[in-house]
Amino acid sequence: MYIFECHNEVDLRKYFAAGLKNRISASHKLNVQSSRSHSILTIRIESYDRTGTGNVLSSKLELVDLAGSERIGLTGT
């Protein structure tokens, strides 16, 4: 697991693209480019209250892409 601090959308896109390059994929009879590895992207956003109360608003979004689970007989894998 890797954790990267992003300060803007450009940072987020850069790390997301780097993560996609590390995924393993292969072709089979049903699909030219099929994922062979799971991928999880967690985006956590924190917003600090500037009024001096010290309150922090935190949100988390998790995106999950599971590796292909095609039927072995049909795919030839």
Stockholm file with secondary structure:
# STOCKHOLM 1.0

chainA/1-77         MYIFECHNEVDLRKYFAAGLKNRISASHKLNVQSSRSHSILTIRIESYDRTGTGNVLSSKLELVDLAGSERIGLTGT
#=GR chainA/1-77 SS CCCCCCSSHHHHHHHHHHHHHTCCEEEETTEEEEECSCEEEEEEEEEECTTTTCCEEEEEEEEEECCCCCCHHHHTC
#=GC SS_cons        CCCCCCSSHHHHHHHHHHHHHTCCEEEETTEEEEECSCEEEEEEEEEECTTTTCCEEEEEEEEEECCCCCCHHHHTC
//
